[in-house]
Amino acid sequence: MILFSKKLLLPILTVLFSLNTTAQELTILHTNDMHSKLTGYGPENAYTPEILDNDKTLGGFARLAALFEQEKRKNKDATLILDAGDFLMGSLFHVAEKETGFQTSLMKEIGYDFITLGNHEFDFGPEVLAQILNKAEENGGYPDIVSANIVFDKTSETDDALEKIYEKGKIRHFAIINKNGLKIAIFGLTGEDASDVAPAKTPVIFTDPIKTAKETVKMLKEEYSPDLIICLSHCGFKHTKNNTSYEGEDIDLAEKVPDIDIIISGHTHVATPKAIKKGNTYIVQTGEYAMNTGKINLKAENGKISKFDFKLIPVNDDIKGDLNIHKKIEAQKEYIDKKYLSKINLSYNTKSAYADFDLKKDKGGNLGPFTADADKFYLEKNGVSIDFSMVASGTIRENILKGIQTVPDAFRVMSLGQGYDGIPGYPLAKVYVTAKEIKKLSEIIIMSRPEGGDGYLYVSGLKIYYNPDKMMLRKVRKIELNGKELDFSKKNKNLYSIAADTYLLGFIGRIKKMSHGLITVIPKDKNGNPVTNMKNQIIDINPDKAGIQEAKEWIALIEYMKSFAEDNKNLPHIPDKYKRGDESSVIIKD
């Protein structure tokens, strides 16, 4: 037996105590909902990351790369770079991702350590996501993916390619890493709402995020005893109605799983100027499009955070972009030009128009009516006769900002979906309804207005007069189609044509379910037969050419912009009439 005197024991205990309580520092840089904005947010023509102080665009991977490198130079061993999902889908760059894995591998190159999966990673299904990741692996790899609540279908082959990536450990439920003496556990979640708005993910499912988080955190603490537990959560939260606090899935997650130290949040595009604190859990989110990078500086000791500093860093042209990354992105633009845009006689840098004001996608904003008018103009210009066009707010993805508008700016507005022709974007289709069904649709349009959200509908060619004091489904008094009053009585048996993208027209067939059986609208073909396959209704914009040349909304925007009178910049000028929203021009109280 070895004996210690009190004089010897006291210094030893002091040393041991000091070793156990030494605070370790860590810097976390994070983003969320970047949506393939490799060249920033703002008019594409203005983005110049290689030059300082000459544009107002925000974000961009060249600037992100420079910012990350600057932070890592301070202490590489104590820096962690994370993303909370929806890194894909939202610009022309996502179009070529399946073939090149360009953005996904670029994320690894610029320094991302771990990422999680959002709903938009599944926009083209699990098989395409697997193709993206496999191609990125060929081109240098991609950041490690953590997803604790992803589950694959054992009976379907559709998700087998993605499941193989999981089996290889490139998608995993959690990771344990060591940074600057800290043992850190990182796991990922895809939230309930994110799962609901990702129908193409099938047959992949995501289990209950809170239940999964409880089980995961319990296991991590028991088996690994980490100093920090970080959740990359594509669940999200939003401001309360009075704008004094926050509510939503990640707030509930922090309250119900209190042993999570930090929730890096995404999905809801909320920027938190200050970290939200729920119990011992910190929650942060950066907004969208990498316009900001979140930066956390923390100290941890004895498994607890003793100091937590958070701020949003604007990714603007105070930051000179990484020239090597910029050159790679420019080369990818050339690939997109040759592979996709040349097929439709466009190029990436084609100038379409000039806007001296912003067109906003917000509820009741001016971009909705502009887009509906663009659809109608484009189709009629190409000889396609329609009675009216419709656009859903939820398919309008981005604002048109003041400045010179080019092809990628128009694409970003309507970037969702893909047709059958290999050209990105939901195709426009044409269906027929009766006058009585137009009356029913008009009632739905009136009903959806106060709620806003994705179901807010914009129209062109249709004018609705209504009495707000009447009962529900009895409010519409008069309807005009292209300036002529519509007889919507039962005796009018004529059919009228609606043009919209295939996503929205699929929604029309679900109105009965949405209205609890009160309203039925049956999309029909020109002969009055119910439409059973929307693919058959896709508009061929050039029937003289072999095959079907699908009409696209983003191309409609370009064509509409080009139709305006030129201004002193020798560019078509978006008319001032679009400065106002649509609150008075289509839906009229009387």
ChimeraX attribute file (.defattr): number of C-alpha atoms within 10 A of each C-alpha:
attribute: neighborCount
match mode: 1-to-1
recipient: residues
	/A:1	3
	/A:2	3
	/A:3	7
	/A:4	10
	/A:5	7
	/A:6	9
	/A:7	8
	/A:8	10
	/A:9	11
	/A:10	11
	/A:11	11
	/A:12	13
	/A:13	11
	/A:14	10
	/A:15	10
	/A:16	10
	/A:17	11
	/A:18	11
	/A:19	10
	/A:20	10
	/A:21	12
	/A:22	12
	/A:23	20
	/A:24	18
	/A:25	21
	/A:26	21
	/A:27	23
	/A:28	18
	/A:29	23
	/A:30	27
	/A:31	30
	/A:32	35
	/A:33	29
	/A:34	29
	/A:35	21
	/A:36	25
	/A:37	27
	/A:38	25
	/A:39	25
	/A:40	27
	/A:41	25
	/A:42	23
	/A:43	23
	/A:44	20
	/A:45	19
	/A:46	16
	/A:47	20
	/A:48	21
	/A:49	27
	/A:50	15
	/A:51	13
	/A:52	13
	/A:53	12
	/A:54	12
	/A:55	17
	/A:56	16
	/A:57	22
	/A:58	21
	/A:59	28
	/A:60	26
	/A:61	26
	/A:62	26
	/A:63	28
	/A:64	28
	/A:65	24
	/A:66	18
	/A:67	20
	/A:68	20
	/A:69	15
	/A:70	12
	/A:71	17
	/A:72	18
	/A:73	10
	/A:74	11
	/A:75	13
	/A:76	16
	/A:77	14
	/A:78	19
	/A:79	22
	/A:80	21
	/A:81	21
	/A:82	22
	/A:83	28
	/A:84	32
	/A:85	29
	/A:86	27
	/A:87	28
	/A:88	25
	/A:89	25
	/A:90	25
	/A:91	23
	/A:92	25
	/A:93	24
	/A:94	25
	/A:95	23
	/A:96	19
	/A:97	23
	/A:98	19
	/A:99	14
	/A:100	22
	/A:101	25
	/A:102	23
	/A:103	24
	/A:104	25
	/A:105	23
	/A:106	23
	/A:107	22
	/A:108	19
	/A:109	16
	/A:110	20
	/A:111	19
	/A:112	23
	/A:113	17
	/A:114	23
	/A:115	30
	/A:116	30
	/A:117	26
	/A:118	28
	/A:119	25
	/A:120	24
	/A:121	22
	/A:122	24
	/A:123	20
	/A:124	18
	/A:125	20
	/A:126	23
	/A:127	18
	/A:128	20
	/A:129	22
	/A:130	21
	/A:131	18
	/A:132	23
	/A:133	24
	/A:134	20
	/A:135	21
	/A:136	25
	/A:137	16
	/A:138	12
	/A:139	15
	/A:140	14
	/A:141	19
	/A:142	27
	/A:143	26
	/A:144	18
	/A:145	24
	/A:146	27
	/A:147	26
	/A:148	25
	/A:149	22
	/A:150	22
	/A:151	14
	/A:152	19
	/A:153	14
	/A:154	12
	/A:155	9
	/A:156	11
	/A:157	12
	/A:158	19
	/A:159	23
	/A:160	19
	/A:161	17
	/A:162	22
	/A:163	22
	/A:164	13
	/A:165	15
	/A:166	19
	/A:167	11
	/A:168	9
	/A:169	13
	/A:170	18
	/A:171	23
	/A:172	20
	/A:173	19
	/A:174	19
	/A:175	17
	/A:176	14
	/A:177	11
	/A:178	13
	/A:179	16
	/A:180	13
	/A:181	14
	/A:182	20
	/A:183	16
	/A:184	18
	/A:185	22
	/A:186	26
	/A:187	27
	/A:188	32
	/A:189	29
	/A:190	29
	/A:191	25
	/A:192	17
	/A:193	15
	/A:194	21
	/A:195	22
	/A:196	12
	/A:197	13
	/A:198	18
	/A:199	16
	/A:200	16
	/A:201	23
	/A:202	16
	/A:203	18
	/A:204	23
	/A:205	17
	/A:206	20
	/A:207	17
	/A:208	14
	/A:209	23
	/A:210	21
	/A:211	13
	/A:212	16
	/A:213	22
	/A:214	17
	/A:215	13
	/A:216	16
	/A:217	22
	/A:218	14
	/A:219	12
	/A:220	19
	/A:221	15
	/A:222	9
	/A:223	9
	/A:224	12
	/A:225	15
	/A:226	18
	/A:227	20
	/A:228	22
	/A:229	22
	/A:230	20
	/A:231	25
	/A:232	29
	/A:233	33
	/A:234	34
	/A:235	28
	/A:236	28
	/A:237	21
	/A:238	18
	/A:239	12
	/A:240	11
	/A:241	9
	/A:242	7
	/A:243	8
	/A:244	7
	/A:245	10
	/A:246	14
	/A:247	13
	/A:248	14
	/A:249	20
	/A:250	25
	/A:251	21
	/A:252	14
	/A:253	22
	/A:254	22
	/A:255	16
	/A:256	14
	/A:257	17
	/A:258	16
	/A:259	19
	/A:260	23
	/A:261	21
	/A:262	24
	/A:263	27
	/A:264	27
	/A:265	31
	/A:266	33
	/A:267	26
	/A:268	20
	/A:269	18
	/A:270	19
	/A:271	21
	/A:272	16
	/A:273	15
	/A:274	14
	/A:275	20
	/A:276	17
	/A:277	13
	/A:278	15
	/A:279	11
	/A:280	14
	/A:281	22
	/A:282	21
	/A:283	23
	/A:284	28
	/A:285	31
	/A:286	30
	/A:287	24
	/A:288	24
	/A:289	26
	/A:290	30
	/A:291	24
	/A:292	24
	/A:293	27
	/A:294	26
	/A:295	21
	/A:296	20
	/A:297	16
	/A:298	17
	/A:299	18
	/A:300	19
	/A:301	17
	/A:302	13
	/A:303	17
	/A:304	13
	/A:305	20
	/A:306	13
	/A:307	12
	/A:308	14
	/A:309	12
	/A:310	19
	/A:311	17
	/A:312	22
	/A:313	16
	/A:314	16
	/A:315	23
	/A:316	24
	/A:317	22
	/A:318	15
	/A:319	20
	/A:320	20
	/A:321	24
	/A:322	19
	/A:323	15
	/A:324	11
	/A:325	20
	/A:326	21
	/A:327	13
	/A:328	13
	/A:329	20
	/A:330	12
	/A:331	12
	/A:332	17
	/A:333	18
	/A:334	13
	/A:335	16
	/A:336	18
	/A:337	18
	/A:338	14
	/A:339	13
	/A:340	19
	/A:341	17
	/A:342	12
	/A:343	11
	/A:344	10
	/A:345	9
	/A:346	16
	/A:347	19
	/A:348	20
	/A:349	15
	/A:350	14
	/A:351	20
	/A:352	23
	/A:353	26
	/A:354	24
	/A:355	20
	/A:356	14
	/A:357	15
	/A:358	15
	/A:359	23
	/A:360	19
	/A:361	22
	/A:362	17
	/A:363	23
	/A:364	21
	/A:365	20
	/A:366	22
	/A:367	27
	/A:368	30
	/A:369	26
	/A:370	25
	/A:371	27
	/A:372	25
	/A:373	22
	/A:374	24
	/A:375	31
	/A:376	26
	/A:377	20
	/A:378	22
	/A:379	22
	/A:380	13
	/A:381	13
	/A:382	13
	/A:383	10
	/A:384	16
	/A:385	14
	/A:386	18
	/A:387	16
	/A:388	21
	/A:389	25
	/A:390	24
	/A:391	27
	/A:392	22
	/A:393	21
	/A:394	17
	/A:395	20
	/A:396	20
	/A:397	15
	/A:398	22
	/A:399	22
	/A:400	21
	/A:401	20
	/A:402	14
	/A:403	17
	/A:404	22
	/A:405	26
	/A:406	21
	/A:407	23
	/A:408	22
	/A:409	29
	/A:410	24
	/A:411	24
	/A:412	24
	/A:413	22
	/A:414	24
	/A:415	25
	/A:416	22
	/A:417	18
	/A:418	16
	/A:419	17
	/A:420	14
	/A:421	11
	/A:422	10
	/A:423	20
	/A:424	21
	/A:425	23
	/A:426	25
	/A:427	26
	/A:428	27
	/A:429	23
	/A:430	24
	/A:431	25
	/A:432	26
	/A:433	22
	/A:434	22
	/A:435	21
	/A:436	20
	/A:437	19
	/A:438	21
	/A:439	23
	/A:440	21
	/A:441	19
	/A:442	24
	/A:443	20
	/A:444	20
	/A:445	18
	/A:446	22
	/A:447	16
	/A:448	15
	/A:449	17
	/A:450	11
	/A:451	11
	/A:452	15
	/A:453	14
	/A:454	13
	/A:455	20
	/A:456	22
	/A:457	24
	/A:458	26
	/A:459	27
	/A:460	25
	/A:461	19
	/A:462	23
	/A:463	22
	/A:464	22
	/A:465	18
	/A:466	19
	/A:467	14
	/A:468	14
	/A:469	9
	/A:470	11
	/A:471	9
	/A:472	12
	/A:473	16
	/A:474	14
	/A:475	19
	/A:476	24
	/A:477	14
	/A:478	18
	/A:479	23
	/A:480	15
	/A:481	16
	/A:482	13
	/A:483	10
	/A:484	11
	/A:485	13
	/A:486	18
	/A:487	17
	/A:488	18
	/A:489	11
	/A:490	9
	/A:491	9
	/A:492	12
	/A:493	13
	/A:494	13
	/A:495	20
	/A:496	18
	/A:497	19
	/A:498	22
	/A:499	29
	/A:500	27
	/A:501	26
	/A:502	19
	/A:503	18
	/A:504	20
	/A:505	22
	/A:506	15
	/A:507	12
	/A:508	15
	/A:509	15
	/A:510	15
	/A:511	19
	/A:512	14
	/A:513	11
	/A:514	13
	/A:515	11
	/A:516	9
	/A:517	10
	/A:518	11
	/A:519	17
	/A:520	18
	/A:521	17
	/A:522	19
	/A:523	24
	/A:524	21
	/A:525	19
	/A:526	16
	/A:527	8
	/A:528	15
	/A:529	11
	/A:530	14
	/A:531	18
	/A:532	11
	/A:533	9
	/A:534	18
	/A:535	14
	/A:536	12
	/A:537	21
	/A:538	25
	/A:539	23
	/A:540	19
	/A:541	20
	/A:542	15
	/A:543	12
	/A:544	9
	/A:545	9
	/A:546	7
	/A:547	10
	/A:548	15
	/A:549	19
	/A:550	22
	/A:551	25
	/A:552	27
	/A:553	28
	/A:554	26
	/A:555	20
	/A:556	23
	/A:557	25
	/A:558	24
	/A:559	18
	/A:560	23
	/A:561	25
	/A:562	18
	/A:563	16
	/A:564	16
	/A:565	13
	/A:566	14
	/A:567	12
	/A:568	7
	/A:569	10
	/A:570	10
	/A:571	19
	/A:572	22
	/A:573	21
	/A:574	24
	/A:575	14
	/A:576	10
	/A:577	9
	/A:578	17
	/A:579	17
	/A:580	15
	/A:581	20
	/A:582	19
	/A:583	14
	/A:584	11
	/A:585	13
	/A:586	18
	/A:587	21
	/A:588	15
	/A:589	14
	/A:590	10
